[in-house]
Amino acid sequence: MGKKEIVPELVGKLKPQDVGDIVIDYLQNPAKLSDIRDKLRSVRGETGAASKLTLLVSSELEKQV
């Protein structure tokens, strides 16, 4: 499976009107936002990485004391 864009990347010299048009389009079409949310959830992996990292670092620091 190839990589697919989920959220459009805005690059270059951005014009406020263009960004505003994109935002308004999403607000007027909640199904687009829902689709993006679903796709992001499907690729993000398991949650709780920050908590797990904190426990791992804490455990390693305790071993050194």
matplotlib code that plots the C-alpha trace (Angstrom):
import matplotlib.pyplot as plt

x = [0.0, 1.5, 1.5, -1.5, -2.1, -4.7, -4.5, -3.7, -0.3, -0.3, 3.1, 4.5, 3.3, -0.2, -2.9, -5.4, -8.3, -7.2, -6.7, -10.1, -11.8, -10.4, -11.5, -15.0, -15.2, -14.5, -17.0, -19.7, -18.8, -18.5, -18.3, -14.8, -13.6, -15.0, -13.2, -9.9, -10.5, -11.2, -8.1, -5.9, -7.1, -6.5, -2.8, -1.8, -1.1, -1.5, -2.3, -0.5, 3.1, 3.9, 2.8, 4.7, 7.9, 7.5, 7.3, 10.3, 12.5, 11.4, 12.2, 15.6, 16.4, 15.4, 17.8, 20.7, 20.1]
y = [0.0, 3.4, 6.5, 8.7, 12.3, 12.5, 16.2, 18.6, 20.3, 24.0, 25.2, 28.3, 31.9, 31.4, 33.9, 34.4, 34.3, 30.9, 29.4, 30.9, 29.3, 25.9, 26.3, 27.3, 24.4, 22.0, 23.7, 23.5, 19.8, 18.0, 14.7, 15.8, 16.5, 13.2, 11.3, 13.0, 12.1, 8.5, 8.2, 9.8, 7.4, 4.4, 5.3, 6.7, 3.5, 2.7, 5.5, 6.3, 6.6, 9.6, 7.8, 4.6, 6.6, 8.4, 5.1, 3.7, 6.7, 6.7, 3.0, 3.5, 6.5, 4.5, 1.7, 4.2, 5.6]
z = [0.0, -1.0, 1.0, 0.6, 1.7, 4.5, 5.3, 2.5, 3.0, 2.6, 1.4, -0.1, 0.2, 1.7, 1.1, 4.0, 1.6, 0.2, 3.7, 4.8, 1.8, 2.7, 6.3, 5.3, 2.9, 5.8, 8.0, 5.4, 4.6, 8.0, 6.1, 4.8, 8.4, 9.5, 6.7, 7.7, 11.3, 10.5, 8.2, 10.9, 13.5, 11.2, 10.7, 14.1, 15.9, 19.5, 21.9, 25.2, 23.9, 26.1, 29.2, 28.3, 27.6, 31.0, 32.8, 30.9, 31.6, 35.3, 35.6, 34.1, 36.3, 39.4, 38.4, 38.4, 41.9]

ax = plt.figure().add_subplot(projection="3d")
ax.plot(x, y, z, "-o")
ax.set_aspect("equal")
plt.show()
